Amino acid sequence: SLVQVGQLALNGIVRAPARVRAVTWILPDFQLRDGDPSQDVAHASVLFLVDAKLVLLQSSTTENGPKYDMRVIAHNVEFFDLIRDQGSLLASPIQSLPESPSSAFASMSALGLDRGLRDSLWYFDGTRILCWLDIKELLTSISTESNSDLPQPVAIQTDFYPTAVVLERGLVFGLDTELMQRSDMHFAMIRHTTRTQLFLPHILRRELSEGDSAAASILALRYHDLPYFPHALEVLLHMVLDDEVDAGLEKENSLLPSVISFLSSFPDYLNIIVQCTRKTEVRSWRTLFAHLPPPQQLFEESLEKGFLKTAGGYLLVLQTFQELGSSSEQCVRLLQLAREEGDLDLCKELARFLMALDESGDTLREALSRMEIRIPGQQAQRGFTGWRLPSPGDMNKHKQVHVNGKPPELARPRRIGPGLSLSGLGIYENDESPRA
């Protein structure tokens, strides 16, 4: 059975109860941990949604009992979600999912200094989903003592209808509709599909833009075990780079140095940079590498750490910046390492790369001779299985193949430099930029 421990009347505030679509309250931490449940009403601030307005009643204690200051904090609200209302997070006032084994994270949690997004407030205004990272800062900003403006929420654009925030996965979950119509039917069908979108890059960007790299690092530690965490960091860099290139910001006002410094603390840093370059226009590369070490240095670091495909991506950057020597010493070294590692796909792409650099094939022959690989002549026609330079007929073979009079649908490599491409490194003309 339920036992009443208090009541709160909203007479004069809500004229028609049926117009209230959602209501919750916010208790201070001391009341959650050690407070008497019968005194919850005296300390609670009330948050409710009425007539598409998100209204906050902030409590304060006076001699005559609790007093409430009312303020409309958002308009055109369809729904809101206070994360601390989720049952899995109410077990401990300092718990938030997912947890991280990091000792730094553990010490912060033990002191109660790190709360992740446990106190965040999310709402959807019909076009965007917005988030206040800390409800306590919101309460402080609307108190009569401070009388300050509301903090700006983090805005996340979605191309579907969001229905929930999956905090432990760093995702916004929602639904999308597809209209299907067939010529043999006289009616249309609507099919619903589920969609997801990362919210983590937007939160990290806000923390970094406010100069709080420590908060961004602690938040990132909570999600670093997710398989798509490197992609989330790539999306962060992609968003900031595109915005700064379009805005034409000066170097002094750029957020890129802070973002790159933040990314450099993760082991996938070198690959994140390469993945970002393949999804941006070449005109953006100068802006990006103005805040990075020289591409040659990043190439060497990739080789030292054994990231051969990542190093291959930096070859494209070196060639585009015309820093790749005619002898292509870097490519030869990478080809040698790829052969030692048994990565034949990378060897094939690097051979094509050398052929594109020098159509005569001299550079490739020199590379193969350095690697002590035999280049047969007529023996290749008698079944020799070693390396063989492609002939002009081989290069045009794909152009002559047709199926039922139609050319096959092949993924065409996107050309980065003059006549150069590395399709094996994931650079294609039909690649889509990562969804922010």
C-alpha positions in Angstrom: 0.0 0.0 0.0 1.0 3.6 -0.5 1.6 5.9 2.4 1.2 9.6 2.0 4.2 11.5 3.3 3.3 14.9 1.9 1.3 16.8 -0.7 1.9 19.8 -2.9 -1.0 21.7 -4.4 -0.6 23.6 -7.7 -3.7 25.8 -7.3 -3.4 28.9 -9.3 -0.6 27.5 -11.4 -2.3 24.7 -13.3 -5.9 25.6 -14.1 -6.8 22.3 -15.9 -4.9 19.2 -14.6 -5.6 17.4 -17.9 -3.3 19.9 -19.7 -0.3 18.6 -17.6 1.5 16.1 -19.8 4.4 15.2 -17.4 5.6 16.1 -13.9 8.6 15.2 -11.7 10.5 16.7 -8.9 14.2 17.4 -8.1 15.5 16.6 -4.7 18.8 17.9 -3.3 21.5 15.3 -2.9 21.6 15.6 0.9 17.8 14.8 1.0 18.3 11.8 -1.3 21.1 10.4 0.8 20.2 11.2 4.4 16.9 13.1 4.4 13.6 12.1 6.0 11.1 11.1 3.2 8.4 13.0 5.0 10.3 16.2 4.3 10.8 15.6 0.6 8.0 18.0 -0.3 9.6 20.8 1.7 12.9 20.5 -0.2 11.8 19.4 -3.7 11.7 21.6 -6.8 8.9 20.7 -9.2 9.3 20.3 -13.0 6.3 19.9 -15.1 5.2 20.1 -18.8 2.0 22.0 -19.4 0.7 23.5 -22.7 4.1 22.7 -24.4 5.9 24.8 -21.7 8.5 23.4 -19.4 7.9 25.0 -16.0 10.2 24.9 -13.0 9.0 25.6 -9.5 12.1 26.1 -7.4 11.6 25.7 -3.6 13.1 27.8 -0.9 12.4 27.5 2.9 10.9 30.5 4.7 9.4 31.0 8.2 5.9 30.3 6.8 7.0 27.1 5.1 8.2 26.3 1.6 8.1 29.0 -1.1 8.2 28.4 -4.8 9.6 30.6 -7.6 8.1 29.8 -11.0 9.9 30.2 -14.3 9.2 28.9 -17.8 12.5 27.5 -18.9 11.6 26.2 -22.4 8.8 26.6 -25.0 7.4 24.3 -27.7 8.4 21.2 -25.7 7.0 17.9 -26.7 8.6 15.8 -24.0 11.4 16.0 -21.4 13.6 13.4 -19.7 15.4 14.0 -16.4 18.1 11.3 -16.3 18.1 11.0 -12.5 14.6 9.7 -12.7 15.9 6.5 -14.4 15.8 3.8 -11.8 19.3 2.4 -12.6 20.8 5.7 -11.6 18.9 6.1 -8.3 20.7 3.3 -6.5 23.7 5.6 -5.7 23.8 9.4 -5.9 27.2 9.3 -7.5 26.6 6.4 -9.9 26.4 6.8 -13.6 26.6 4.4 -16.4 28.8 3.1 -17.9 31.5 2.9 -15.3 35.2 3.1 -16.2 38.0 1.1 -14.6 40.3 4.1 -14.8 42.0 4.9 -11.5 41.5 8.6 -12.1 37.8 8.1 -12.7 37.5 5.9 -9.6 39.1 8.5 -7.4 36.8 11.3 -8.8 33.7 9.1 -8.2 34.8 8.3 -4.7 35.0 12.0 -3.9 31.6 12.6 -5.5 33.1 15.1 -7.9 32.3 13.2 -11.1 28.6 12.8 -11.9 28.7 12.2 -15.6 25.3 13.1 -17.1 23.3 11.8 -14.2 22.0 15.3 -13.5 21.3 16.2 -17.1 17.9 17.3 -18.4 16.8 16.6 -22.0 13.9 17.9 -24.0 12.6 17.9 -27.6 11.2 21.1 -29.1 10.0 19.6 -32.3 13.1 20.3 -34.3 16.0 19.6 -32.0 16.8 17.7 -28.9 18.4 19.9 -26.3 20.3 19.1 -23.1 21.2 20.9 -19.9 24.2 19.0 -18.6 23.6 19.8 -14.9 20.2 20.6 -13.5 21.8 22.1 -10.4 23.4 24.8 -12.5 19.9 25.5 -14.0 18.4 25.8 -10.5 21.2 28.2 -9.5 20.7 30.4 -12.5 17.0 31.0 -11.8 17.3 31.5 -8.1 16.2 35.0 -6.9 19.7 35.6 -5.4 21.6 35.2 -8.7 18.8 36.3 -11.1 21.1 35.3 -14.1 20.2 34.1 -17.5 19.6 30.5 -18.2 22.6 28.5 -19.4 22.6 27.6 -23.0 21.6 24.0 -23.6 23.5 21.7 -25.9 21.5 21.4 -29.2 21.6 18.2 -31.2 20.0 18.1 -34.7 18.3 14.9 -35.7 16.7 13.8 -39.0 14.2 11.5 -37.2 11.9 11.7 -34.2 13.7 11.1 -31.0 12.0 9.0 -28.3 14.6 8.2 -25.7 18.1 9.0 -24.5 20.2 5.9 -24.0 22.7 7.2 -21.6 24.9 4.2 -21.2 25.4 3.9 -25.0 25.9 7.6 -25.7 22.9 7.5 -28.2 19.7 9.2 -28.9 17.1 6.6 -30.0 14.2 7.4 -32.2 11.8 6.5 -35.0 11.8 7.3 -38.7 9.0 6.8 -41.3 9.3 5.6 -44.8 6.5 6.0 -47.4 6.2 2.9 -49.7 4.1 2.9 -52.8 3.9 0.2 -55.4 2.5 0.3 -58.9 0.4 -2.8 -58.4 -1.4 -1.4 -55.3 -3.8 1.5 -55.1 -2.7 2.6 -51.6 0.5 3.7 -49.9 2.1 2.0 -46.9 4.0 3.7 -44.0 6.8 1.7 -42.4 8.5 2.7 -39.1 12.2 2.1 -38.6 14.4 2.6 -35.6 17.2 5.1 -35.8 20.1 6.1 -33.5 22.4 9.1 -33.3 25.5 9.8 -31.2 25.1 12.6 -28.7 28.6 12.2 -27.2 30.4 14.4 -29.7 28.1 17.3 -29.0 28.6 17.0 -25.3 32.4 16.8 -25.6 32.4 19.8 -27.9 30.5 21.9 -25.4 32.9 20.9 -22.6 36.0 21.7 -24.7 34.5 25.0 -25.9 34.1 26.1 -22.3 37.7 25.2 -21.6 36.8 22.3 -19.3 39.0 19.6 -20.8 39.1 17.7 -17.5 35.3 17.3 -17.6 35.6 16.2 -21.3 38.3 13.6 -20.4 36.3 12.2 -17.5 33.2 11.9 -19.6 35.1 10.2 -22.4 36.5 7.7 -20.0 32.9 6.5 -19.3 32.4 5.6 -22.9 35.9 4.5 -24.1 35.0 0.8 -24.0 32.2 1.2 -26.5 33.2 -0.3 -29.9 32.2 2.9 -31.8 33.9 5.3 -29.4 36.7 6.1 -31.9 34.0 6.9 -34.4 32.5 9.3 -31.9 35.8 11.1 -31.6 36.1 11.2 -35.4 32.6 12.8 -35.6 33.7 15.4 -33.0 36.7 16.4 -35.1 34.7 16.4 -38.3 32.1 18.7 -36.9 34.5 21.2 -35.5 36.7 21.2 -38.7 33.7 21.7 -41.1 32.3 24.5 -39.0 35.6 26.4 -38.8 36.3 26.0 -42.5 32.9 27.3 -43.4 33.1 30.2 -40.9 36.7 31.1 -41.8 37.7 31.5 -38.2 41.1 32.9 -37.3 43.7 30.7 -35.7 43.4 32.5 -32.4 39.7 31.8 -32.2 39.9 28.2 -33.3 38.6 25.3 -31.2 40.6 22.9 -33.3 43.8 23.1 -31.1 41.8 22.1 -28.0 40.0 19.3 -29.8 43.3 17.9 -31.3 45.0 18.1 -27.9 42.1 16.2 -26.4 42.2 13.5 -29.1 45.9 13.0 -28.7 45.4 11.4 -25.3 43.6 8.4 -27.0 45.5 5.5 -28.7 43.4 5.8 -31.9 44.5 9.4 -32.4 46.5 8.9 -35.6 43.8 6.8 -37.2 41.1 9.4 -36.2 43.0 12.1 -38.1 43.2 9.9 -41.2 39.6 8.9 -41.1 38.6 12.5 -40.8 40.6 13.5 -43.8 38.9 10.9 -46.0 35.5 12.3 -45.2 36.3 16.0 -45.8 37.2 18.0 -48.8 40.8 18.6 -49.7 40.3 22.3 -49.1 39.8 21.5 -45.4 43.1 19.6 -45.0 45.2 22.8 -44.8 43.1 24.1 -41.9 43.4 20.7 -40.1 47.1 20.2 -40.5 47.8 23.8 -39.5 47.2 22.6 -36.0 49.0 19.3 -36.4 52.6 18.1 -36.6 53.9 17.7 -40.2 52.3 14.8 -42.1 55.7 13.3 -42.4 56.0 13.1 -38.7 52.5 11.5 -38.3 53.5 9.0 -41.0 56.6 8.0 -39.1 54.6 7.7 -35.9 52.2 5.4 -37.6 55.0 3.2 -38.9 56.6 3.0 -35.4 53.3 1.9 -33.8 52.6 -0.6 -36.6 49.5 1.1 -38.0 50.3 0.3 -41.6 46.9 1.2 -43.1 46.9 4.5 -41.2 50.4 5.2 -42.6 49.0 4.6 -46.0 46.4 7.3 -45.4 49.1 9.7 -44.6 50.8 8.9 -48.0 47.8 10.5 -49.7 48.2 13.6 -47.5 51.9 13.8 -48.3 51.2 13.5 -52.0 48.4 16.1 -51.9 50.7 18.5 -50.1 53.5 17.7 -52.6 55.7 16.4 -49.9 56.1 12.9 -51.3 59.5 12.6 -53.1 59.7 11.3 -56.6 61.5 8.2 -55.4 58.6 7.6 -53.0 60.9 6.4 -50.2 58.0 6.4 -47.8 55.8 4.2 -50.0 58.7 1.8 -50.5 59.2 1.4 -46.7 55.6 0.9 -46.1 55.4 -1.7 -48.9 58.3 -3.6 -47.3 56.5 -3.6 -43.9 53.2 -4.6 -45.4 54.9 -7.5 -47.2 56.6 -8.6 -43.9 53.2 -8.5 -42.1 51.6 -10.5 -44.9 49.0 -7.7 -45.7 48.7 -8.5 -49.4 45.7 -6.2 -49.9 47.8 -3.2 -48.7 50.6 -4.4 -50.9 48.3 -4.4 -53.9 47.0 -0.9 -53.2 50.5 0.5 -52.6 51.6 -1.0 -55.9 48.8 0.8 -57.7 49.8 3.9 -55.9 53.3 3.7 -57.2 52.0 3.0 -60.7 49.9 6.2 -60.5 53.0 8.1 -59.4 55.1 6.8 -62.2 53.1 5.3 -65.1 56.3 3.9 -66.6 56.6 1.5 -63.7 60.2 2.4 -63.0 59.4 3.4 -59.4 57.5 0.2 -58.7 60.3 -1.9 -60.3 62.9 -0.1 -58.1 60.7 -0.8 -55.0 60.4 -4.5 -55.9 64.1 -4.8 -56.5 64.9 -3.3 -53.1 62.6 -5.8 -51.6 64.5 -8.5 -53.5 61.3 -9.6 -55.3 61.9 -11.2 -58.7 60.2 -9.4 -61.6 59.7 -12.2 -64.3 59.3 -11.6 -67.9 58.2 -14.4 -70.1 58.2 -16.8 -67.1 55.0 -15.2 -65.9 53.2 -16.6 -69.0 54.4 -20.1 -67.9 52.7 -20.1 -64.5 55.1 -18.0 -62.4 53.3 -16.9 -59.3 55.5 -14.0 -58.3 54.9 -10.3 -58.8 54.0 -8.9 -62.3 53.6 -5.4 -63.4 50.1 -4.7 -64.9 50.0 -4.3 -68.6 47.9 -1.8 -70.5 45.5 -4.6 -71.3 45.1 -5.4 -67.6 44.5 -1.7 -66.8 41.6 -1.6 -69.3 40.2 -5.0 -68.6 37.5 -3.7 -66.3 36.3 -1.3 -68.9 35.7 -4.1 -71.4 33.6 -6.3 -69.1 29.8 -6.0 -69.5 26.9 -7.9 -68.1 23.8 -8.0 -70.4 25.1 -5.0 -72.2 25.5 -3.0 -69.0 28.8 -2.2 -67.2 29.1 -3.8 -63.7 28.4 -1.7 -60.7 31.8 -1.1 -59.1 32.8 1.2 -56.3 34.9 3.8 -58.0 37.9 5.1 -55.9 37.6 8.8 -55.1 40.6 10.6 -56.5 42.5 12.6 -53.9 45.5 13.9 -55.8 46.3 14.0 -59.5 45.3 10.6 -60.6 45.9 8.9 -57.2 43.6 6.8 -55.0 43.9 4.1 -52.4 40.5 2.3 -52.5 41.8 -0.4 -50.1 42.2 2.3 -47.4 38.5 3.0 -47.5 38.4 6.1 -49.6 35.5 6.0 -52.0 33.5 8.4 -54.0 30.3 7.3 -52.4 31.4 7.6 -48.8 29.1 9.6 -46.6 30.3 11.9 -43.9 29.7 10.6 -40.4 26.4 11.6 -38.9 26.9 14.1 -36.1 
